[in-house]
Amino acid sequence: MAPAKKPAMKKPAVKPAKKAAARVGSKYSCADCGLVVVVDEDCGCATVDLVCCGTPMKKKRAACKK
């Protein structure tokens, strides 16, 4: 007799990462071309999806103050 097959395990649903709203002064950069975008006005959107060169732009860290 062949051994009984185990039931397939379901993979947990992957939730997309939460994105923060863009605030005035936030900087986003493109990893491909180096373009940097600075937010001048708050649009009131709940999330930010800036895309450049076909990939989402990443938020840059604030520079250290001396």
C-alpha positions, 0 to 999 in steps of 0.5 A: 500500500502507498503511504497516505498523502498529507493535505496541502498546507495553505500559505498565509495571505501576504498583505501589502506593506502600509505606506505613509502619507507624504508630508511636506519636505519628504524626499523620494529617490529612484534607485535606477536613475537617481531622480529625487522628488521633494514634496512641496504641498500635502495632497491629503492622500492616504498613501503615496505611490511615486513611480519612476523608471517602472519601479516605486520610489523609496523614501530617503532618510533625513540628513543628520543635523549637526 
